[in-house]
Amino acid sequence: MDDSLTQCVTDSPSSTITTTTATISAPPWSCRRRRETCPDRRPISFPALPDSPSSPLPFSSSTRSLGIPQISSSLPTFHHFFPFSSDSHGNFIEQVDDIAAQTKTVAGDNLDPTPWHLFPPKTFSGETRHSRLYKILHCSYLACSHSAYKYNPSVKRRRSDPDSAARKCPEFFRWIHQDLEPWARTGISAGHLEEAREFAAFRAVIVGGRLFVDLYYACVQSRTMFTIWGLLQLLRRYPGMVPDVDMVFDCMDKPSINGTEHGSFPLPLFRYCTTQAHFDIPFPDWSFWGWPETNLNPWDEEFRDIKRGSERTSWTKKHPRAYWKGNPDVDSPVRTELLNCNHSRTWGAQIWRQDWTEEAKGGYEKSRLSNQCNNRYKIYAEGYAWSVSLKYILSCGSLALIISPQYEDFFIRGLIPMKNYWPISSTDLCPSIKYGVEWGNAHPSEAKAIGKGGQEFMESLSMNRVYDYMFHLINEYSKLQTFKPVRPSSALEVCPESLLCHADSKQRKLLEKSTAHPSPNPPCSLQPPDSDIIKSWVQQRRKTIKDIEDMKLKTHTH
């Protein structure tokens, strides 16, 4: 053991764990509520952990090719490291249990669901209580001491492409400036973040190329884990380039920082979507790195599969009807209304209710996205808020019929009606779908070109571009901070090894597949802010949508 163990744990002075070879700081003893003051606890003495070659820490070699020493899924029992009977060392075991019971993890241990969007608490089956305790302690406090990816300023990236400096970012990256405009004059203070915490599920702080995370609430499924993994991969993609930054995130669906309530003091809260009436800052969603609960692969791989599936059937042989398959039972008025459009002859649409329980039992084989590109038209309908399905629908190359969205993720602002998709009115839903299908069938080459335009847009949004967007968003955000980011006393370091350690086998498989590699080139060149360009895009989009509505009215009149 070496003293570097102290680098990946919290340094709260009130609660210190002492081993015979290293000092490990335990988490502050706060707990049910972030702001309450909790009593100090007595220091706990741990025995030395085995560090001889004959007693290695439980890393497996399954990810050695990626350069990541992975924690074995078959972890040793708690007594491998703490070989004492509960009879003779009952008090010690109780204290260890107490630490583990108050250590919050990216897997969701010891975290309540977000109070603003409740869901069943997470459970961990298939493990004994002691093995779970050991896993929490080992992954949270020891795994990062073995990290292969602590930033080393002496390590240089591979030689850059000489033409890379001239590579500009996609035009829609200009929205980064627009999203951060509320703080352009005032900057972002520590007070802003303190207030924003009340709406956050976790806080992510990057200092010196290392990531520290303070967890407040659990998010549904594995969103927290995969979002944080994305941040770790950004640090790996651009080593030494990501600035020190302090951010708060919510990983549930609906924006919460509305302009009416927070207009005088907007709060900088990152999430997956926003609206024109909210200050929430859109950030790439977790599914870009995979979605284990629905068997979706990381984005680049999933896109390739969908595109191959779309090419199995030529445009002329695709069904000349609109298609939607999803869950309407998510408090979505649009999806509820969409069920009324399920008639091929009347509305030209096939609407399928997704039974998630049955799909899960069958391993989602009937829901493979690459098998859902057999129609010329695919419908996008928002769910409880925005839906991750948008990128997969566009990837098919079918003409995407996008029902006028209320919510915006980070890339939807780059889509152009009649170039990348066909707009559908939410106030005249079924007739709008019918008109879109009829127009497409009457203009097959134009409809095919628009569908191809949507697919090409998504193909251009590779993970390289996603990391570029993340980099520039965080970089521009960091310039607005009026304080120096420091590691919160209640935060733990998260590194690739510790996150893989917490992951189950299914999660780990996707995380490993989505591992980034250092880029040989710098990020794309971000265009300067220009609100006039943004306004012109919005105005042109509205005009095109109105023109289509006028075309529909003329058709119905005749």
N, C-alpha and C positions, 0 to 999 in steps of 0.2 A: 504493500500500500504506500502511496505517496501523498503529500499534503495537498496535491491538486484536487483532492476530493472536496476541499472547501470551496472550490470555484463554482460548483454547480448547485449549490444549495443556498438557502436564504441565510442572511447573517444577523438575524434578530438577536440582540444581546440577552433577551429575557429567557431564552430557552435553548440551551446548548447540549448536544449529545457528545460525549467524549469517548473515543476509543483509545486503545493503547498506542495507536500509531497515527491517528488523525482526528481532527475535530470537525464534527458535522453539525451544522446549525439546523434545528428543527423549525417547522413553520410557526408563525405567531399563533397564539392560542385564541384566535378570534373565532367566533365562528358562525353562528347562524346568520348574523347580520354584519355587514362589512364595517359599520361605523361604531359598533359597541366596543367598549374597553373590557378586555377579559383579564382575569387574574393570572399572575405569573405561575409557572409550574416549576417544580424542582428539576435540576439537571439530571439526566439519566446516563448511567455508565454502560456502554456497550462493550462486549468483548471484541478483541481484534478479529477482523474478517480474514479468512484464509487468502493469502496472496502468493503462495508458492506455486511453481509450475504444476505440481500435482493437484492443486486445487484452484483451477482457473475459474474466473467468473463465467457464468453460463452463456457465452456467446456461441452462436453456431456459425458455420462457414457458408450457409446458403446464400448470403449476399456478399461474399468476399469479392466477387467479380465486380460489384458496384462500389467497392471500397468502403462498405458500411458493415462493421461487425454487428450482426444482429443478435438480439437476445433470443435464446432458444425458447420455443413454445412450450417445451417440457421443462419448466423451471424446477429446481430442487425444492425440497420442502423448507418450511420456515426454519426447522431445526438444523438444516445444513449450515446455516450461518449462526444460529442461536441454539446450540445443542444443549439445552437445559430442560429439565423436567419442570412442569408447571407446579409440582409439589414443592420443590426446593427453591424455585425462583419465580413463584407466582406473582410477586409484586413487580418483578422485572417484565414479565410477559404482559401484565396489565398495562404497564407504562408504554411498552412497545405498541400494544394494541391501541392505546390512546393516541399515539402519534399517527399511526396508520389511519385511524378513524377520522382524523382531522386534516389529513393531507388530500388536497383536491387534485384531481388528475385530468389530463386531456381525454381520458376514456370515460370520464363522468363520475368517478368515485367521489362520494361525499359531497355531491352537488345537488341542490334542488333544481327542478325545472324552472325556466324563466317564468316569473309570475304574470307577465303580460301575454304569454302564450303557453298555457299549461298543456302537458302531455304526461303520460305515465312515466314514473321514475325509472331510471335504468337499473337493470338487474344483471348480475354476473353469475351465470350458472356454469357447471362443469368444473368448478375449482373448489378445493377445500378452503375453509376459512383461513387457515394458516398460510396456504400457498398464495391466497389473494393478498394477505397482509404483507408477505415477503415481497410479492411483485410490486405492490404500491411503494414500499420503502426502497427497494433496489432501483426500480425504474426512475423514481422521483429524485433520489439523492446520490446515487452512485454511477448511473449509466453515463452521464455526461463527462465524468472524469476520464473516460476512455475514448472520448470523441475524437475521430480522425479529422474533424472539420472545423476546429477552432481557427479563426482567421489568422493567418500568418502573413504580415505585410511583406515579407521577403519572397513570398511565392507569387510569381507573375503569371498572368494569363498567357495563353498561346498567342503567337503573333497575329495581329489583326489583319484583316483584309484591307488593302490600301484604299479600296473604293468604299469602305463601310462608313467613313465619315460623312459621305454625301447622302447616305440613306436616310430619308426622312420618315417620320412616323406616319401611319395612316391619318388621314384628315380628321377622323372622329376623335382622335386623341386630344384635339383642342378642347373637348368638353372637360378635360381635367381642370383647366383654368376656370371654366364656368362653375364647376362643382365647388371649387375652393374660393370663389369670388366673395362669399359672405364674410371671409376673414382677411380679405386683401388689405383692408385699411387698419383693422384693429390688431391683426395677428392672432395667434392661438396661444393663450396663456395657460398656466397650470390651473387657474380657476375654471377655465372652459372645460378642461378634462375632468376636474373634480365633479362638476355638475353633470357632465355626460356619463359618468360612471353609473349614475342612477338608472340609466337606460341600457346598460351594457351587460353582455354575458362574460366578456373577458377583456383584459388589457394586455397589449403586446408592446414591449419596449425593446428596441434594438440599441445596444451600446457596444461600440467597438467590434461590430460584426457578430455579436452574440445576441441570442434571442431570450428574453425573459418574459414569462407569462404569469399574470395574476388572474386566477379564475374566480368568477363570481357566481355564475349559474351554469347548469348544463343546458345544452341545446339538443334538439331532437336528433336521434340517430348519431351519425359520426361526423356531423358538420364541424364541430369544434376541432376535432383531430385533423381533418383533411384541410381545413382553412389554415391552421397553424403549420401543417406540413408545407403548404404552398409558400408561406413566408420563409421557411427554412430552405426551400428549393430556390427561392429568389436570392438568398444569401449565397447559395452555392453557384447559381448561374452567374452572378456578378460579384465575385469575392472582392472585398475591400472597397466596393463602390456604393453600397447602400448606406445612407447617412444615419446617424443616431436619431432616433425618432421615438415618440411616445404616442400610442394610438389606442383608442377604445373601440371595441367591436360588439355588435349584436349579430347573432347568426340565426335569428328567426326571420320571418318573412316580411312583415309590414313595417314601413318607415314609421318613426315615432317623433321625430323632431320637426313639428309642423311650424310653418311660418307665422301663423296667427299667435300661437302661444310663446314662441321663442324668437319672434322677430327682432326684439331689442337686444337679445343675447343668444345668437345661434350657437348650438352645441355641435362640435365636430364628432359625429358618430359614424363609423364605417359599417356598412351592411351590404347586402347583395343587390338592393334596388332602392330607388327613390321615386319621387313624383315631382311635378313642377311646383307643388305646394309644400315640399319638405326640404330640409337642409341635409338629410342623410346623404352620406358620400358613397356612391356605388363602387363596389369592389368585386373582382372575379369570384364567382361562387365556388363552393367546395367541390362540385362535381367535375371541374376541370382536372382534378387529380384522381377521379374515380368516385363511384357511389356504390359501396359494397352491398347496401341493403337492397338494391335493385339490379345488381350484377352489371353495372355500367363500368366500362373500362375508362382509363384516363383519356382525355379529350383527343389527342392526336390519333390514338389507336381506334377510338370509337368512331371518329370521323372517317377514317379509312374504310372501316367495316361498312358504315352506312353508304358511303359512296360506291363501294363495290356492289352492295346490294341493289342500289338504284340503277346500276348499269346492267343488271341481269334482264331487265325488261325495257324494250325501246319505248319511246314516248307514245308512238301510235298504238302500242299494245297495252299501255297502262289504262286502268279503268277511268273512263271520262267522268268521274264523280269526285266530290270532295270527301275527305276522310278525317275522322278524329277519333282517337281512343285515349281515354283518361278517366280520372276520378271526378265525377261531378259533385260529390258530397263533401265539399271543402268550403262551404259558405261562400260560393262564387255565383252571383246572379247571372253572369254571362254563361257559365257552364250549365246552369239550371235551364236557362232559356234555350241553350244549344240543343238540349234533348228534344225540343219540339221540332227541330229541323231534320230529324231522322226519317227522311223519306226520299228515296232515290229519284222517283218520278216527279214528285211535287217540288222538292227543293234541290235535287241533285246532290244529296249528301248522305253519307253513312256515318252514324254517330254510335260509337261503341262505349259502353260503360265498363271501366276497368275494375275487376274484382281483385283487389290487391292481396287479399287473404289466399284466394285460390292460386293466384299467380306466384305467390311466395312458395306455396307448397310444391309447385311444379318447377321451381328454380327459374322462373321468368322466361322459360323457353318460348312461350307463346307471345312474349312481349319484346322479342329481340328487335331492336330498332332497324337493323339491316333488312328485316323482312317486312317492314312497313312502308316501303317506297313503291308500291304497286299501283298507286293512284296518281293521276295527273295533278291533283290538287290536295293539299294538306292544310288543315285548319289549326291555327294557334289561338287558344283561348286561355286567358289568365286564370289562375286558381285563386287561392286565398289571397295571394298578391301576384307578383310576377311568377313565371314558371321557368324552370331550367329546360323545359321541353323545347323552347324556341330554337336553340342552336341545333338540336337534333332534327327538328322539322325542316329548317332551312337546308340542312345538309343533304336531304334526299334529292334535291334538284327538281322536285315537283314545284308547281306554282304555290307558294305559301300564301294562304288567305289569313291575314293577321287581323283579328277582331280588335278594333281601335283600343290600344293598350292605355291603361291608366298609369301603370308602373313601368319604370325604365331601369334596365340593368346597364352595365357599363358600355355594351357594344350596340344596343338597339338604336342608339342615336345616330349610328353610322349607316343604317338602312335607308334606302331611298325608294319610295313607292313608285311602281311601274318599272323599276330597274332591278330591285331585289325582292319585291313582294307585291301583293295586291291587297289594298286596304278594304276592310269590311266594317260596315257601320254596326255599332252595338245597339243602336236604337231601332234599327230596321233589319234585324239579324238574318232571319231566314230568307227574305227577298234579296238581301245583299249577297248572301252565299250563292243563291240561285243565279243572280246576274253575273257574278264572277265566273261561275262554271260555264254558263252559256257564252260569255264573251271569250273565254279561253278555248272552248270547243269551236267557236266560229273563227278564231284567230290562233290556230295551233302553233305557228312558228313564233309569234310574239309571246304567247304564253310559255312556250318551252324556253325562250331566251330569258324571260324574267325568272323562271325557276332556276335556270343555269346561273343567272346573276346572283341569286341568293346562295346557291351552293358555293360559287367562287368566293363570295364574301367570307363565308365560314372557313373555306380552305385557306384563305389569306390570314385568318385569325388562328394561326398555329400557336402552340405553347410558347414559341419564341416571342411572338407578338404579345401574348398574355403577360409574360414576364416583363416585357418592355413597358406595357401599360402600368403594371404594378410598380415598377421602378420609378417611372416618371410621376405617378400619383404620389408615392411616398416621398420622393425627392422634393417635389413642389410643396407638399404639405409640410415637410421638415423646415423649409425656408420661412414658413409663417410662424414657427414656434418662437415664443419670446423667452424661453427658458432652456436650460441645458438638460436633456433627458438623463435620468439616472435610474438605476435599477430599484424598483420599489422593494421595500423590506419584506413584503409579503409575497413577492414573486419568486418562482423557481425558474432556473434555466431549463430551456427545452432545446434539445439537439436531436439530430436524426436518430441516434442510438436510443435516447430515452423515449422518443415517440414510438419507434418501432417496438420497443420493449413493452409499452402499454397496449399496443395493437393486438387484436386477435389474428388468427391465421388468415382469414379472408381479407381483413383490412390490410394486413402486412403485405399480402400479395400485390394489391393495387398500389400501395405506397412505394414498394420497391420498383414496380413497373414505371412509376411516374417520377423516378429520381432524375433530377436535372444534372447537366454537366456544365462545367465552366465554359462560358462563351468565348470564342476566339475574337469576337468583335464587341465593341461597346454597344450600349443600347442605341436604338434609332434616335434621330435628332428631333426633339419635340418643337413644334411650331410655337411661336409666341402667342400670347392671348390676343384675341380679336373678337370682341362681342358683336361687331357688325356682321362678321361671317356667320356666327352662330344664329343671329337673328334672320339672316337671309335664308339659311337652311330651314329654319322653322317655318318661315313664310312660304317657301317653295313647297314644303311638304303639305302644308294646309291647302295651298292652291291645287296641288295635284289631287288630293283627296276630294276636294270640292268638285273638281272637274269630273271625277269618276261618279260622284253622286249625281251630278247634272246629266251625265250620260245615262245613268240608270233611270232617272225620272223621265227623260225623253223616250226611252225604250218602253217604259210602262204606259206612257201617254198614248203612244202609237199602237 
